[in-house]
Amino acid sequence: MSRIGKSPIEIPAGVTVQVKDHVVTVKGPKGELKQEINPAITIEQEGNHLEVKRPDDSRENRAMHGLYRALIQNMVTGVSTGYKKEMELVGVGYRANATGQVLELSLGYSHAIYIKLPPEVKVEAKTERNKNPLIILESSDKQLLGQVCAKIRSLRKPEPYKGKGIKFVGEVIRRKSGKSANAK
């Protein structure tokens, strides 16, 4: 049995879950999310708990069991508390500026980069003196937030020699010694 799939999902107060025609709809104070599920997987609601069940132990059903349980758990957490990611711009002259749903990045290229973000993602850019600029992204959809962060990071990945680039706050970048340290 899937260890993730068999654990029940706790539904906090203020969150409603509805299953209709193989579509799970989760509503809460932070918004509404929908997820289509495989017809083989069944979802049972008992009070403030949800249980994801599978018909048999075939390889495909075992894989989907844990997957859909995790996706529904992420939806419940997203609409109740939300998700937040912080990214740091490391490098001389790197800047970020947020205007509405448009993020303007200056990353050492000859031009500024403008990214239009989806309406589900809230963005904020902070610049403090003697600190690296921060980009703070918030959303109720974990998948979408991760995708947006990956897109922003791909514009200038952290490089191993100087550590310059866009990285997550708290992320440790393995540094390499330059060629002068290797020559003997």
N, C-alpha and C positions, 0 to 999 in steps of 0.2 A: 504494500500500500504506500502511496506517496505520502511522505511525512508532511510536506507542505499542503497537499490537497486535502488530507483528512482533518486538519485543524479547522475549527469553525471560525467564521468571520464575525467579529463583534461590531454591531451597528450602534454608533453613538446617538445620543439624543439630538433631534433636529435633522436627522438624515433618513430619507425614505428610499427603499429599494423596491423596484417593480420589475418583474420578469414577464415578458409577453412576446410570443412568437420568436423565441430564441434571441431576444434582445434584452439585455439588462440595462435598466435606466436607474441611475443613482442621482438623487437630488439632495442638496444641502445648502448651508449658508454661503458657501463659496462658489456655487454654480451647479450645473447639471452635466453629467457625462453619460454616454451610451457606449455599449460594447456588444457586438454581435457574437454569439457563442455557437459552438458546434451542436447540432441537434442531439448527438449522443450523450452529451453531458447534461445532467439535471441539477437544478438548484432548488433547495427546500429552505423555506424560512420558518423558523420557530421562535416566536417572540422577537428578541433583539439579536438573534444569531442567524447566520446564513450557513448552509452546508452545501458543498459542491460534491456531487456523487457521479460515479461512472458506472456503466452497465456491466463491464467485465474487465479482466486483467490483460487485454491485448496491449501490445506495445504502443499503438497509436493512442488508445484511450488513457493509458497511464501517463503519457506525455502531456496530453491535453488537460488532464485532471489538475495537476499542479499549476499549469500555465494559467488556466481560467480562474483558479482560486487566487493566484497572485495578482492578476489583472483586476479582479473585482475588489480585492483588498486595497490596491493602489487607488482605485476610484473612490472608495469609501474614505480613505485617508485624505485624498485630494479635496473632496467637497466639504470635509469637516475642518481640517487644519490647513491644507494647501502645502505646496512644495516651494522651496526657495533655494536658489543656487547663486553663489557669489564667484565672480571671475575677476582675476587680477591682471593688469597689463604691466608687464615688466620690460622696461626698455626706455632709453632716453628719448624724450619727445613723443612717447606714445600717449594718446589722449582718447577719451570717450566722452560723447555728449548725447544725451537722450532728449528728443523733442517729440512728445506724444508717443506714437508707435514706431518712430524712426530712430535708429541708433546710428550715430555718426562716429566712425573710428578713424583715427590717424595712427597708422602702424608703421611708419617709416617708408612707405611707398611714395611715389611721386604725386599721388592723388589720395583724397579722402574716400573712405568706403562707407556707403550708406546701406543699411539693412532695414527693410520694412518687416516688422514683427507681426505675428498673428494677433488678433484682438484678445485672445485668451491669455496672452502673456503680458504681464506688467513689467516694465523696465525702468531702472533708475541708475544713473551714473553719478558716482561720487569722486571728487578730486580734492584731496587734502594736501596741504603743503608738506613736502619731504616724505610723502608716502606714494605708493603706486596707485594709479587710478583704479577704481572698482566699478564693475558692472553687476548690479543686483537684479536677478530675474525671478519673478514669482508667477506661479500658475497653479491651477487645480489639476491639470493634466500632466502627469509625470512623464509620459511618453513624449508629448509635444515639447515639454521643457528640456528634456534631454537632447532632443533633436535640434532645437534652437541653439543650445549650448555647444553642441558638436559642430554646428555650422560656423558659429562665431570663432571657436577655437581653431578650426581648420584654416582660417584666414592668416594666422601666424602662430604655428605650433611652437611650444617652447623648445629651444635647441639646447643640446647637451654641453656646449662649450662655454657660453656666456650665461645661459639661463634666460635669454630674452624670449619674449613671446607672450601669448595669452594662456594663463593657467588658472585652475580652480584654486580658491583660497584653501590653504592647508595641504595642497598637493606637493609632494616632494619630487624634484626632478633630479635624476641621477646625472651627475656631472662627470665629464671626461676631462682628462688632462690634455693639454695641447701637444703639438708635435715636438716642442722643445723639451718636454719632460721625458719623452720616449727615446730621444737621441742620446747615445752614450758611446 
